[in-house]
């Protein structure tokens, strides 16, 4: 191959690479380079290396990989074991700890005596960190999805300033309720408001509930002349 022919070959390979490059993954890029080098024949590795900026060592290894011809197309681009290990593997008690924080403070769980939650993902992450778990707010959000929770209506969002012991109050109530229920004694939980229309009306806001199980309410919130209002 003359210098002119070699130069023309490099230009052709470079043009093909520029067209394909935006669509190539790490693995397919190596396969393409190996295929080009094998198609060119003698000196192909050097030509492809110069045209595409791929090292000769990488092309040589890729040619050996192509020669093995796996019977099953690999789904991974990297070898198994790469990347960061999931927190649920390195910290096996994380999911259980998060579930304990949510329950009994989850609305919509028929087994939970307390049907209210005021813990955001930030508060949950902070509580888990205090227990020794290395977890972020975003991870808590993802784990809630794994546990089957999702943000759904129905919950009022504006209720004035929160009391600093708000969570402690509801946890105290939940503990008392569970103690009475273990003794087979009835419990009535009342969430007092300034004034509420009696009926199955919608409230603004969202809260964590089991996926696909939103609280069903009326389509319209027109006052019912036959119903009364509750005034604590």
Z-matrix of the N, CA and C atoms (Angstrom, degrees):
N
C 1 1.457
C 2 1.528 1 109.24
N 3 1.339 2 115.26 1 125.71
C 4 1.456 3 119.87 2 -179.35
C 5 1.526 4 110.32 3 -75.63
N 6 1.335 5 116.53 4 169.97
C 7 1.462 6 120.81 5 179.09
C 8 1.528 7 111.07 6 -62.31
N 9 1.362 8 114.84 7 -39.32
C 10 1.463 9 118.43 8 -179.65
C 11 1.526 10 111.18 9 -66.23
N 12 1.344 11 116.00 10 -41.42
C 13 1.463 12 119.40 11 179.25
C 14 1.532 13 111.14 12 -65.92
N 15 1.334 14 115.53 13 -39.89
C 16 1.456 15 119.25 14 179.10
C 17 1.527 16 111.11 15 -64.55
N 18 1.337 17 115.84 16 -41.63
C 19 1.460 18 120.73 17 179.33
C 20 1.530 19 111.16 18 -63.02
N 21 1.348 20 116.11 19 -41.19
C 22 1.462 21 120.41 20 178.69
C 23 1.531 22 110.96 21 -66.38
N 24 1.350 23 115.96 22 -38.12
C 25 1.460 24 119.94 23 178.79
C 26 1.525 25 111.03 24 -64.25
N 27 1.316 26 117.04 25 -42.95
C 28 1.477 27 121.35 26 178.73
C 29 1.520 28 110.18 27 -61.01
N 30 1.350 29 116.93 28 -40.93
C 31 1.469 30 120.82 29 -179.66
C 32 1.530 31 110.79 30 -64.35
N 33 1.342 32 116.83 31 -40.36
C 34 1.456 33 120.31 32 179.68
C 35 1.539 34 111.17 33 -64.98
N 36 1.336 35 116.39 34 -45.80
C 37 1.463 36 120.81 35 179.31
C 38 1.523 37 110.27 36 -62.55
N 39 1.320 38 116.62 37 -39.82
C 40 1.465 39 120.68 38 -179.11
C 41 1.524 40 111.05 39 -64.67
N 42 1.350 41 116.71 40 -40.41
C 43 1.467 42 119.77 41 178.83
C 44 1.535 43 110.81 42 -64.48
N 45 1.327 44 116.57 43 -42.55
C 46 1.462 45 119.71 44 178.58
C 47 1.530 46 111.08 45 -63.06
N 48 1.314 47 115.84 46 -39.79
C 49 1.461 48 120.03 47 -179.50
C 50 1.527 49 111.28 48 -66.10
N 51 1.328 50 117.35 49 -40.78
C 52 1.463 51 121.01 50 -180.00
C 53 1.531 52 111.65 51 -62.83
N 54 1.346 53 116.52 52 -33.96
C 55 1.462 54 120.35 53 178.56
C 56 1.527 55 110.93 54 -72.61
N 57 1.336 56 116.86 55 -40.60
C 58 1.458 57 120.97 56 -175.34
C 59 1.525 58 114.39 57 -85.49
N 60 1.314 59 117.96 58 -25.42
C 61 1.471 60 122.32 59 -171.67
C 62 1.527 61 114.75 60 -50.17
N 63 1.367 62 119.39 61 -44.04
C 64 1.475 63 118.39 62 -178.48
C 65 1.525 64 114.01 63 -63.37
N 66 1.339 65 117.35 64 -17.95
C 67 1.461 66 120.69 65 -175.57
C 68 1.532 67 112.48 66 -106.00
N 69 1.328 68 117.38 67 -2.87
C 70 1.461 69 120.94 68 -175.33
C 71 1.524 70 111.19 69 -90.01
N 72 1.317 71 115.79 70 135.60
C 73 1.455 72 120.97 71 170.90
C 74 1.524 73 108.38 72 -88.37
N 75 1.323 74 116.34 73 178.91
C 76 1.460 75 119.79 74 179.43
C 77 1.521 76 111.18 75 -60.49
N 78 1.326 77 116.03 76 -41.87
C 79 1.461 78 120.01 77 -178.95
C 80 1.520 79 111.48 78 -72.33
N 81 1.339 80 117.84 79 -48.31
C 82 1.462 81 120.47 80 -177.79
C 83 1.525 82 111.84 81 -65.85
N 84 1.340 83 116.96 82 -27.77
C 85 1.463 84 119.81 83 176.54
C 86 1.522 85 110.87 84 -64.87
N 87 1.342 86 115.75 85 -41.38
C 88 1.469 87 119.10 86 177.78
C 89 1.527 88 111.04 87 -66.38
N 90 1.332 89 116.19 88 -40.88
C 91 1.468 90 120.11 89 -179.65
C 92 1.523 91 110.15 90 -63.89
N 93 1.332 92 116.72 91 -41.85
C 94 1.468 93 119.94 92 178.93
C 95 1.522 94 110.68 93 -61.94
N 96 1.337 95 116.25 94 -45.58
C 97 1.462 96 119.96 95 -179.45
C 98 1.525 97 111.33 96 -60.86
N 99 1.338 98 116.29 97 -41.23
C 100 1.467 99 119.93 98 178.72
C 101 1.522 100 110.75 99 -65.52
N 102 1.347 101 116.98 100 -41.67
C 103 1.463 102 120.79 101 -179.42
C 104 1.526 103 111.12 102 -64.02
N 105 1.323 104 117.34 103 -41.24
C 106 1.461 105 121.29 104 178.04
C 107 1.527 106 110.91 105 -63.45
N 108 1.325 107 115.31 106 -45.30
C 109 1.462 108 119.20 107 -178.76
C 110 1.524 109 111.39 108 -64.27
N 111 1.309 110 117.85 109 -40.62
C 112 1.467 111 121.41 110 179.05
C 113 1.521 112 111.14 111 -68.23
N 114 1.347 113 116.85 112 -36.00
C 115 1.463 114 120.28 113 179.71
C 116 1.525 115 111.62 114 -68.39
N 117 1.315 116 116.52 115 -35.88
C 118 1.478 117 120.28 116 179.93
C 119 1.516 118 110.69 117 -71.81
N 120 1.330 119 115.96 118 -37.35
C 121 1.465 120 119.82 119 -179.84
C 122 1.514 121 111.51 120 91.28
N 123 1.311 122 117.35 121 -136.45
C 124 1.454 123 122.28 122 -176.90
C 125 1.527 124 110.62 123 -59.02
N 126 1.339 125 116.35 124 126.92
C 127 1.465 126 121.32 125 -179.41
C 128 1.516 127 113.56 126 82.05
N 129 1.330 128 117.57 127 3.17
C 130 1.463 129 120.51 128 -176.77
C 131 1.515 130 113.28 129 -65.42
N 132 1.331 131 116.46 130 -36.47
C 133 1.469 132 120.23 131 -179.17
C 134 1.524 133 110.82 132 -61.68
N 135 1.307 134 116.72 133 -44.46
C 136 1.466 135 120.84 134 -179.40
C 137 1.527 136 111.13 135 -66.64
N 138 1.337 137 116.17 136 -39.68
C 139 1.466 138 119.99 137 -178.32
C 140 1.532 139 110.87 138 -65.81
N 141 1.334 140 116.32 139 -47.21
C 142 1.466 141 120.08 140 179.91
C 143 1.520 142 110.86 141 -64.81
N 144 1.331 143 116.62 142 -38.12
C 145 1.459 144 120.39 143 179.18
C 146 1.520 145 111.26 144 -61.18
N 147 1.322 146 115.61 145 -42.25
C 148 1.471 147 119.97 146 -179.62
C 149 1.523 148 111.69 147 -72.81
N 150 1.323 149 117.53 148 -35.73
C 151 1.463 150 121.04 149 -176.55
C 152 1.522 151 112.56 150 -75.70
N 153 1.332 152 117.13 151 -40.43
C 154 1.470 153 121.21 152 -174.17
C 155 1.513 154 113.48 153 -104.03
N 156 1.334 155 118.38 154 -7.84
C 157 1.457 156 120.21 155 -179.64
C 158 1.510 157 113.10 156 74.10
N 159 1.341 158 116.84 157 24.50
C 160 1.463 159 121.84 158 178.35
C 161 1.522 160 108.47 159 -99.42
N 162 1.322 161 116.57 160 137.70
C 163 1.461 162 119.36 161 -177.30
C 164 1.524 163 110.58 162 -66.12
N 165 1.341 164 115.31 163 150.05
C 166 1.462 165 120.12 164 179.90
C 167 1.528 166 110.89 165 -63.48
N 168 1.330 167 116.32 166 -35.13
C 169 1.473 168 119.74 167 179.70
C 170 1.526 169 110.80 168 -61.84
N 171 1.329 170 116.20 169 -42.16
C 172 1.466 171 120.40 170 179.26
C 173 1.519 172 110.88 171 -63.80
N 174 1.337 173 117.25 172 -42.27
C 175 1.468 174 120.92 173 -179.44
C 176 1.520 175 110.55 174 -66.27
N 177 1.338 176 116.61 175 -40.68
C 178 1.465 177 120.51 176 179.10
C 179 1.523 178 111.14 177 -61.95
N 180 1.351 179 116.61 178 -45.11
C 181 1.468 180 120.24 179 177.50
C 182 1.530 181 110.59 180 -63.46
N 183 1.334 182 117.28 181 -40.41
C 184 1.458 183 121.52 182 -179.39
C 185 1.521 184 110.85 183 -64.23
N 186 1.341 185 117.39 184 -36.13
C 187 1.468 186 120.73 185 177.92
C 188 1.525 187 110.93 186 -63.95
N 189 1.334 188 116.42 187 -36.49
C 190 1.462 189 119.64 188 177.17
C 191 1.535 190 110.44 189 -69.32
N 192 1.359 191 116.88 190 -39.53
C 193 1.466 192 120.60 191 178.05
C 194 1.518 193 111.08 192 -62.60
N 195 1.342 194 116.88 193 -42.83
C 196 1.462 195 120.98 194 179.50
C 197 1.522 196 110.00 195 -64.73
N 198 1.326 197 117.03 196 -35.41
C 199 1.460 198 120.84 197 -179.50
C 200 1.512 199 113.38 198 -66.49
N 201 1.366 200 116.98 199 -25.75
C 202 1.462 201 119.77 200 -179.58
C 203 1.529 202 111.92 201 -74.98
N 204 1.336 203 117.75 202 -26.57
C 205 1.460 204 123.83 203 176.60
C 206 1.535 205 112.55 204 48.11
N 207 1.324 206 119.21 205 77.55
C 208 1.472 207 120.91 206 -179.62
C 209 1.522 208 111.03 207 -61.05
N 210 1.338 209 116.04 208 140.57
C 211 1.464 210 120.89 209 -178.71
C 212 1.524 211 111.99 210 -70.97
N 213 1.334 212 115.95 211 -28.07
C 214 1.463 213 120.97 212 179.47
C 215 1.522 214 108.67 213 -114.96
N 216 1.301 215 116.49 214 130.69
C 217 1.463 216 120.58 215 -179.27
C 218 1.515 217 109.62 216 -66.92
N 219 1.331 218 118.82 217 123.55
C 220 1.464 219 120.49 218 -178.42
C 221 1.519 220 111.46 219 -67.63
N 222 1.330 221 115.86 220 137.59
C 223 1.466 222 120.51 221 178.99
C 224 1.518 223 111.41 222 -87.84
N 225 1.335 224 117.07 223 -17.89
C 226 1.459 225 121.90 224 -177.18
C 227 1.522 226 110.02 225 -98.25
N 228 1.338 227 115.43 226 152.92
C 229 1.452 228 120.61 227 174.14
C 230 1.522 229 111.40 228 -94.90
N 231 1.311 230 116.38 229 -22.29
C 232 1.462 231 120.98 230 177.97
C 233 1.520 232 109.12 231 -120.73
N 234 1.299 233 115.37 232 165.18
C 235 1.453 234 119.61 233 178.74
C 236 1.522 235 110.54 234 -66.23
N 237 1.332 236 116.04 235 151.64
C 238 1.448 237 121.80 236 -179.07
C 239 1.528 238 109.89 237 -61.31
N 240 1.333 239 114.76 238 139.05
C 241 1.462 240 119.51 239 179.46
C 242 1.515 241 113.19 240 106.39
N 243 1.341 242 117.82 241 -8.99
C 244 1.455 243 120.41 242 -179.69
C 245 1.513 244 111.80 243 -77.96
N 246 1.317 245 116.22 244 159.03
C 247 1.460 246 120.86 245 178.71
C 248 1.515 247 112.78 246 88.39
N 249 1.324 248 114.82 247 173.64
C 250 1.459 249 121.26 248 -176.90
C 251 1.525 250 111.17 249 -78.70
N 252 1.324 251 116.26 250 138.42
C 253 1.464 252 121.46 251 177.33
C 254 1.524 253 109.65 252 -70.06
N 255 1.329 254 116.51 253 138.46
C 256 1.462 255 120.63 254 -179.18
C 257 1.517 256 111.19 255 -62.97
N 258 1.351 257 114.85 256 146.54
C 259 1.465 258 120.42 257 -179.20
C 260 1.520 259 111.58 258 -62.25
N 261 1.333 260 116.45 259 -32.69
C 262 1.457 261 119.16 260 -179.22
C 263 1.529 262 111.85 261 -67.86
N 264 1.343 263 116.63 262 -16.69
C 265 1.464 264 120.92 263 176.64
C 266 1.523 265 110.19 264 -89.14
N 267 1.333 266 116.28 265 -46.48
C 268 1.464 267 120.27 266 -179.99
C 269 1.526 268 111.94 267 -73.89
N 270 1.340 269 116.68 268 -24.80
C 271 1.467 270 121.52 269 179.70
C 272 1.530 271 108.14 270 -129.07
N 273 1.345 272 118.12 271 81.07
C 274 1.468 273 121.45 272 -173.16
C 275 1.518 274 114.45 273 -62.69
N 276 1.330 275 118.74 274 -19.82
C 277 1.472 276 121.02 275 -177.54
C 278 1.528 277 112.34 276 -91.63
N 279 1.338 278 117.39 277 1.80
C 280 1.462 279 120.38 278 -174.24
C 281 1.527 280 111.99 279 -64.62
N 282 1.336 281 117.72 280 -49.06
C 283 1.464 282 120.31 281 -178.21
C 284 1.527 283 111.54 282 -61.62
N 285 1.308 284 116.05 283 -42.07
C 286 1.465 285 119.79 284 179.91
C 287 1.530 286 110.72 285 -64.61
N 288 1.347 287 116.81 286 -40.60
C 289 1.458 288 120.76 287 179.50
C 290 1.523 289 111.13 288 -64.03
N 291 1.332 290 116.68 289 -39.35
C 292 1.461 291 120.39 290 178.65
C 293 1.528 292 110.47 291 -67.68
N 294 1.330 293 116.80 292 -41.83
C 295 1.455 294 120.60 293 179.90
C 296 1.527 295 111.45 294 -63.00
N 297 1.331 296 116.18 295 -35.68
C 298 1.464 297 120.62 296 178.11
C 299 1.523 298 110.37 297 -66.88
N 300 1.326 299 117.17 298 -37.90
C 301 1.468 300 120.60 299 178.98
C 302 1.527 301 111.01 300 -66.09
N 303 1.338 302 116.99 301 -37.96
C 304 1.459 303 120.35 302 -179.59
C 305 1.524 304 110.85 303 -72.59
N 306 1.314 305 116.79 304 -44.86
C 307 1.470 306 121.50 305 -179.94
C 308 1.521 307 109.09 306 -95.88
N 309 1.321 308 121.81 307 128.95
C 310 1.462 309 124.77 308 18.74
C 311 1.512 310 114.31 309 -99.22
N 312 1.299 311 119.35 310 30.26
C 313 1.461 312 121.05 311 -176.00
C 314 1.526 313 111.69 312 -101.85
N 315 1.330 314 117.66 313 30.00
C 316 1.458 315 121.37 314 -179.42
C 317 1.509 316 111.25 315 -110.31
N 318 1.294 317 116.51 316 127.50
C 319 1.451 318 121.39 317 176.93
C 320 1.526 319 108.17 318 -79.99
N 321 1.317 320 117.49 319 139.84
C 322 1.450 321 121.42 320 176.53
C 323 1.510 322 113.63 321 100.42
N 324 1.334 323 120.28 322 -7.75
C 325 1.465 324 122.94 323 177.90
C 326 1.521 325 108.57 324 -91.04
N 327 1.329 326 118.24 325 113.83
C 328 1.464 327 119.46 326 -175.87
C 329 1.515 328 113.10 327 -65.38
N 330 1.312 329 119.12 328 -19.61
C 331 1.457 330 121.51 329 179.75
C 332 1.526 331 112.24 330 -88.45
N 333 1.320 332 117.43 331 -9.45
C 334 1.455 333 120.73 332 -177.89
C 335 1.523 334 109.90 333 -95.10
N 336 1.359 335 118.84 334 127.64
C 337 1.468 336 120.78 335 -179.34
C 338 1.524 337 112.35 336 -73.01
N 339 1.308 338 118.23 337 -20.07
C 340 1.461 339 120.55 338 -177.89
C 341 1.521 340 109.34 339 -108.66
N 342 1.328 341 118.20 340 120.38
C 343 1.466 342 121.87 341 -173.65
C 344 1.531 343 111.17 342 -106.05
N 345 1.303 344 117.07 343 50.71
C 346 1.465 345 119.76 344 -176.89
C 347 1.520 346 108.68 345 -150.83
N 348 1.311 347 116.41 346 144.00
C 349 1.461 348 119.39 347 173.83
C 350 1.512 349 109.52 348 -140.48
N 351 1.328 350 116.67 349 132.97
C 352 1.464 351 121.17 350 178.05
C 353 1.526 352 109.38 351 -125.68
N 354 1.323 353 116.45 352 24.05
C 355 1.465 354 120.65 353 179.36
C 356 1.521 355 109.36 354 -99.91
N 357 1.320 356 117.58 355 118.44
C 358 1.457 357 121.33 356 174.12
C 359 1.520 358 108.90 357 -82.41
N 360 1.343 359 116.44 358 171.04
C 361 1.462 360 119.74 359 178.33
C 362 1.525 361 111.13 360 -63.54
N 363 1.330 362 117.36 361 -29.94
C 364 1.462 363 120.40 362 176.82
C 365 1.526 364 110.55 363 -67.67
N 366 1.348 365 116.40 364 -44.31
C 367 1.461 366 119.74 365 179.02
C 368 1.526 367 111.47 366 -65.79
N 369 1.343 368 116.01 367 -38.36
C 370 1.463 369 120.06 368 178.22
C 371 1.525 370 110.80 369 -64.65
N 372 1.336 371 116.44 370 -41.76
C 373 1.467 372 120.21 371 179.00
C 374 1.525 373 110.39 372 -63.62
N 375 1.331 374 116.50 373 -41.37
C 376 1.466 375 120.31 374 179.16
C 377 1.530 376 110.98 375 -64.45
N 378 1.337 377 117.00 376 -41.04
C 379 1.461 378 120.32 377 179.16
C 380 1.526 379 111.18 378 -64.72
N 381 1.328 380 117.00 379 -39.80
C 382 1.461 381 120.97 380 178.76
C 383 1.528 382 111.09 381 -67.27
N 384 1.332 383 116.43 382 -37.95
C 385 1.464 384 120.48 383 178.24
C 386 1.521 385 111.09 384 -63.30
N 387 1.343 386 116.53 385 -37.43
C 388 1.465 387 120.27 386 178.51
C 389 1.526 388 111.17 387 -66.83
N 390 1.331 389 116.44 388 -24.41
C 391 1.460 390 120.79 389 177.74
C 392 1.534 391 111.94 390 -84.81
N 393 1.343 392 116.05 391 -2.96
C 394 1.460 393 119.77 392 178.24
C 395 1.512 394 115.48 393 101.31
N 396 1.343 395 117.06 394 4.65
C 397 1.463 396 120.37 395 178.99
C 398 1.531 397 109.70 396 -88.65
N 399 1.326 398 117.01 397 132.03
C 400 1.465 399 121.78 398 178.28
C 401 1.523 400 108.08 399 -90.28
N 402 1.323 401 115.22 400 93.16
C 403 1.461 402 120.43 401 -174.23
C 404 1.515 403 109.21 402 -143.19
N 405 1.338 404 116.69 403 147.94
C 406 1.458 405 122.37 404 179.21
C 407 1.521 406 110.37 405 -106.13
N 408 1.330 407 115.77 406 170.24
C 409 1.462 408 120.68 407 179.47
C 410 1.523 409 110.66 408 -61.76
N 411 1.329 410 117.11 409 -39.87
C 412 1.464 411 120.39 410 -178.40
C 413 1.527 412 111.34 411 -66.47
N 414 1.339 413 116.30 412 -36.76
C 415 1.459 414 119.82 413 177.28
C 416 1.524 415 110.67 414 -66.34
N 417 1.340 416 116.54 415 -39.79
C 418 1.469 417 120.59 416 177.17
C 419 1.527 418 109.70 417 -60.11
N 420 1.325 419 116.51 418 -42.38
C 421 1.463 420 120.84 419 178.40
C 422 1.524 421 110.44 420 -59.15
N 423 1.337 422 116.76 421 -43.71
C 424 1.469 423 120.84 422 -179.54
C 425 1.526 424 111.24 423 -68.00
N 426 1.337 425 116.86 424 -40.08
C 427 1.460 426 120.33 425 -179.08
C 428 1.527 427 111.75 426 -68.11
N 429 1.335 428 117.49 427 -33.40
C 430 1.462 429 120.37 428 176.13
C 431 1.528 430 110.24 429 -61.51
N 432 1.331 431 115.69 430 -37.17
C 433 1.460 432 119.66 431 176.74
C 434 1.525 433 110.12 432 -66.75
N 435 1.343 434 116.94 433 -39.15
C 436 1.466 435 121.06 434 177.72
C 437 1.531 436 110.61 435 -61.79
N 438 1.334 437 116.44 436 -37.95
C 439 1.464 438 121.24 437 -179.04
C 440 1.529 439 112.97 438 -77.65
N 441 1.341 440 116.35 439 -4.13
C 442 1.461 441 119.59 440 177.14
C 443 1.507 442 115.16 441 93.86
N 444 1.340 443 118.26 442 14.45
C 445 1.458 444 121.55 443 178.79
C 446 1.533 445 109.59 444 -96.07
N 447 1.319 446 115.96 445 152.31
C 448 1.458 447 121.44 446 174.61
C 449 1.509 448 108.52 447 -151.57
N 450 1.334 449 115.86 448 154.55
C 451 1.465 450 120.34 449 178.87
C 452 1.520 451 109.32 450 -76.12
N 453 1.311 452 116.75 451 119.56
C 454 1.457 453 121.41 452 -177.91
C 455 1.530 454 109.59 453 -139.19
N 456 1.325 455 115.16 454 154.43
C 457 1.460 456 119.04 455 170.74
C 458 1.534 457 105.56 456 -72.57
N 459 1.295 458 120.71 457 142.59
C 460 1.434 459 125.15 458 47.73
C 461 1.535 460 108.24 459 -137.33
N 462 1.349 461 117.58 460 128.04
C 463 1.449 462 121.04 461 175.86
C 464 1.519 463 109.17 462 -163.88
N 465 1.309 464 117.49 463 135.63
C 466 1.457 465 120.79 464 175.80
C 467 1.509 466 109.76 465 -73.05
N 468 1.348 467 116.56 466 138.22
C 469 1.452 468 120.23 467 -174.56
C 470 1.523 469 112.74 468 -99.29
N 471 1.328 470 117.77 469 -29.89
C 472 1.460 471 121.07 470 -176.15
C 473 1.524 472 109.91 471 -106.71
N 474 1.342 473 115.78 472 111.99
C 475 1.463 474 119.42 473 179.76
C 476 1.525 475 111.51 474 -136.59
N 477 1.327 476 116.65 475 25.48
C 478 1.449 477 119.31 476 -179.04
C 479 1.524 478 111.41 477 81.86
N 480 1.313 479 115.15 478 -168.24
C 481 1.466 480 119.87 479 -177.21
C 482 1.524 481 110.15 480 -72.21
N 483 1.335 482 116.26 481 141.20
C 484 1.458 483 121.29 482 178.18
C 485 1.518 484 110.66 483 -80.75
N 486 1.310 485 115.48 484 140.41
C 487 1.458 486 120.51 485 175.95
C 488 1.531 487 108.63 486 -73.93
N 489 1.357 488 118.27 487 140.49
C 490 1.472 489 119.51 488 -178.25
C 491 1.522 490 113.48 489 -60.24
N 492 1.348 491 117.08 490 -25.04
C 493 1.472 492 120.37 491 -179.92
C 494 1.524 493 111.69 492 -103.83
N 495 1.335 494 116.41 493 26.17
C 496 1.465 495 120.41 494 -175.10
C 497 1.526 496 111.66 495 -57.98
N 498 1.330 497 117.75 496 -50.49
C 499 1.457 498 120.91 497 -179.68
C 500 1.529 499 111.00 498 -63.11
N 501 1.321 500 116.74 499 -40.18
C 502 1.460 501 120.33 500 -178.90
C 503 1.531 502 110.60 501 -63.62
N 504 1.334 503 116.40 502 -36.90
C 505 1.458 504 120.10 503 178.88
C 506 1.526 505 111.36 504 -62.61
N 507 1.326 506 116.18 505 -47.05
C 508 1.451 507 119.41 506 -178.07
C 509 1.528 508 111.10 507 -69.95
N 510 1.332 509 117.65 508 -34.29
C 511 1.453 510 120.02 509 177.25
C 512 1.531 511 110.52 510 -66.23
N 513 1.328 512 116.17 511 -38.66
C 514 1.467 513 121.59 512 177.22
C 515 1.530 514 110.11 513 -60.98
N 516 1.344 515 115.30 514 -45.21
C 517 1.466 516 119.42 515 178.95
C 518 1.523 517 110.52 516 -62.51
N 519 1.337 518 116.32 517 -42.77
C 520 1.461 519 120.44 518 -178.85
C 521 1.522 520 111.19 519 -61.88
N 522 1.324 521 116.85 520 -41.80
C 523 1.468 522 120.55 521 178.43
C 524 1.529 523 111.12 522 -62.48
N 525 1.341 524 116.11 523 -43.16
C 526 1.459 525 120.24 524 179.24
C 527 1.535 526 111.11 525 -62.93
N 528 1.338 527 115.45 526 -42.97
C 529 1.457 528 120.46 527 -179.04
C 530 1.522 529 110.87 528 -61.92
N 531 1.325 530 116.75 529 -44.98
C 532 1.460 531 120.41 530 -179.48
C 533 1.532 532 111.27 531 -63.73
N 534 1.333 533 115.54 532 -36.93
C 535 1.469 534 119.05 533 178.97
C 536 1.533 535 110.73 534 -64.29
N 537 1.340 536 116.53 535 -42.53
C 538 1.457 537 119.68 536 179.18
C 539 1.525 538 111.18 537 -67.92
N 540 1.339 539 116.11 538 -39.44
C 541 1.460 540 119.14 539 -178.88
C 542 1.525 541 111.72 540 -66.35
N 543 1.319 542 117.47 541 -33.95
C 544 1.460 543 120.03 542 177.22
C 545 1.521 544 111.60 543 -64.00
N 546 1.337 545 115.08 544 -28.61
C 547 1.470 546 119.98 545 176.84
C 548 1.528 547 111.95 546 -90.99
N 549 1.339 548 116.04 547 12.56
C 550 1.461 549 122.78 548 178.39
C 551 1.521 550 112.18 549 59.30
N 552 1.327 551 116.50 550 37.27
C 553 1.460 552 121.42 551 177.79
C 554 1.533 553 108.91 552 -105.86
N 555 1.338 554 118.41 553 139.14
C 556 1.471 555 120.89 554 -177.57
C 557 1.530 556 111.50 555 -68.99
N 558 1.323 557 115.02 556 152.12
C 559 1.464 558 121.29 557 179.91
C 560 1.523 559 108.67 558 -134.78
N 561 1.307 560 116.79 559 135.54
C 562 1.464 561 122.01 560 174.75
C 563 1.525 562 107.74 561 -119.22
N 564 1.331 563 115.61 562 121.43
C 565 1.461 564 120.61 563 178.99
C 566 1.515 565 108.88 564 -106.38
N 567 1.315 566 117.39 565 125.12
C 568 1.460 567 122.32 566 -177.52
C 569 1.522 568 109.06 567 -122.06
N 570 1.333 569 116.23 568 125.06
C 571 1.465 570 122.05 569 176.85
C 572 1.527 571 107.45 570 -97.81
N 573 1.314 572 117.96 571 101.68
C 574 1.464 573 121.92 572 -173.12
C 575 1.520 574 112.37 573 -80.33
N 576 1.337 575 115.21 574 135.29
C 577 1.458 576 122.92 575 176.14
C 578 1.532 577 108.55 576 -123.58
N 579 1.296 578 115.51 577 169.19
C 580 1.463 579 119.05 578 178.10
C 581 1.522 580 110.32 579 -63.55
N 582 1.342 581 117.31 580 -45.45
C 583 1.460 582 122.41 581 176.79
C 584 1.526 583 107.57 582 -161.93
N 585 1.302 584 116.10 583 133.04
C 586 1.459 585 120.59 584 -178.13
C 587 1.518 586 110.14 585 -136.16
N 588 1.345 587 116.25 586 138.72
C 589 1.454 588 120.70 587 171.00
C 590 1.524 589 108.62 588 -73.64
N 591 1.313 590 116.67 589 134.72
C 592 1.459 591 120.22 590 178.53
C 593 1.520 592 109.20 591 -81.53
N 594 1.312 593 115.76 592 122.75
C 595 1.460 594 120.82 593 -179.08
C 596 1.514 595 110.68 594 152.34
N 597 1.300 596 115.28 595 172.03
C 598 1.458 597 121.39 596 -177.17
C 599 1.526 598 109.79 597 -89.33
N 600 1.350 599 116.43 598 73.25
C 601 1.458 600 122.20 599 -176.26
C 602 1.531 601 111.13 600 -99.21
N 603 1.340 602 114.55 601 158.09
C 604 1.459 603 120.54 602 -179.97
C 605 1.518 604 110.43 603 -84.30
N 606 1.313 605 116.37 604 149.26
C 607 1.458 606 123.32 605 173.29
C 608 1.523 607 108.75 606 -125.13
N 609 1.334 608 116.79 607 148.74
C 610 1.459 609 120.38 608 -179.53
C 611 1.516 610 110.90 609 -75.43
N 612 1.337 611 116.54 610 158.19
C 613 1.460 612 121.58 611 177.20
C 614 1.518 613 111.69 612 106.06
N 615 1.329 614 115.61 613 173.47
C 616 1.467 615 121.63 614 179.62
C 617 1.517 616 109.89 615 -136.40
N 618 1.319 617 116.89 616 160.70
C 619 1.462 618 121.27 617 176.75
C 620 1.524 619 108.10 618 -153.76
N 621 1.326 620 115.70 619 165.93
C 622 1.459 621 120.69 620 -178.16
C 623 1.526 622 110.71 621 -76.86
N 624 1.339 623 116.09 622 124.35
C 625 1.445 624 122.98 623 175.99
C 626 1.520 625 108.81 624 -139.33
N 627 1.341 626 118.71 625 161.47
C 628 1.465 627 120.17 626 175.56
C 629 1.514 628 110.65 627 -54.33
N 630 1.342 629 116.63 628 136.82
C 631 1.452 630 120.96 629 -175.61
C 632 1.516 631 113.82 630 -56.82
N 633 1.338 632 116.48 631 136.48
C 634 1.454 633 122.08 632 177.96
C 635 1.508 634 114.95 633 76.00
N 636 1.336 635 117.50 634 12.65
C 637 1.455 636 120.07 635 -178.67
C 638 1.535 637 111.14 636 -128.41
N 639 1.341 638 118.51 637 59.39
C 640 1.466 639 119.84 638 178.61
C 641 1.529 640 110.68 639 -70.55
N 642 1.326 641 115.24 640 155.57
C 643 1.471 642 119.87 641 178.25
C 644 1.519 643 108.50 642 -74.80
N 645 1.307 644 118.25 643 123.78
C 646 1.459 645 123.27 644 -176.89
C 647 1.532 646 109.88 645 -84.88
N 648 1.340 647 115.91 646 128.30
C 649 1.466 648 121.85 647 -179.23
C 650 1.519 649 109.31 648 -131.93
N 651 1.329 650 115.38 649 176.82
C 652 1.468 651 120.98 650 179.60
C 653 1.524 652 111.43 651 -64.80
N 654 1.339 653 115.51 652 149.85
C 655 1.465 654 120.32 653 177.06
C 656 1.528 655 110.92 654 -68.87
N 657 1.349 656 116.87 655 -40.13
C 658 1.467 657 121.80 656 179.86
C 659 1.526 658 109.12 657 -116.51
N 660 1.345 659 115.09 658 152.82
C 661 1.460 660 119.28 659 -179.24
C 662 1.531 661 112.02 660 -111.96
N 663 1.352 662 116.00 661 35.30
C 664 1.454 663 119.20 662 177.04
C 665 1.528 664 109.50 663 -65.14
N 666 1.352 665 117.91 664 139.80
C 667 1.477 666 119.96 665 178.59
C 668 1.523 667 111.07 666 -60.57
N 669 1.303 668 115.04 667 139.03
C 670 1.466 669 120.58 668 178.48
C 671 1.526 670 108.56 669 -93.74
N 672 1.349 671 117.37 670 114.32
C 673 1.493 672 119.20 671 -178.29
C 674 1.519 673 112.61 672 -63.07
N 675 1.324 674 117.30 673 -20.27
C 676 1.456 675 120.12 674 179.48
C 677 1.522 676 112.39 675 -86.88
N 678 1.345 677 117.08 676 -8.95
C 679 1.474 678 120.41 677 -176.82
C 680 1.523 679 110.00 678 -105.73
N 681 1.300 680 115.48 679 156.60
C 682 1.465 681 121.87 680 -179.80
C 683 1.523 682 110.56 681 -101.67
N 684 1.338 683 115.30 682 178.30
C 685 1.455 684 122.02 683 175.17
C 686 1.518 685 108.68 684 -114.34
N 687 1.317 686 115.08 685 143.71
C 688 1.458 687 119.90 686 178.46
C 689 1.517 688 108.94 687 -92.98
N 690 1.328 689 116.13 688 126.76
C 691 1.460 690 121.97 689 -179.89
C 692 1.529 691 108.38 690 -123.20
N 693 1.311 692 119.49 691 98.58
C 694 1.485 693 121.09 692 179.73
C 695 1.525 694 111.07 693 -59.48
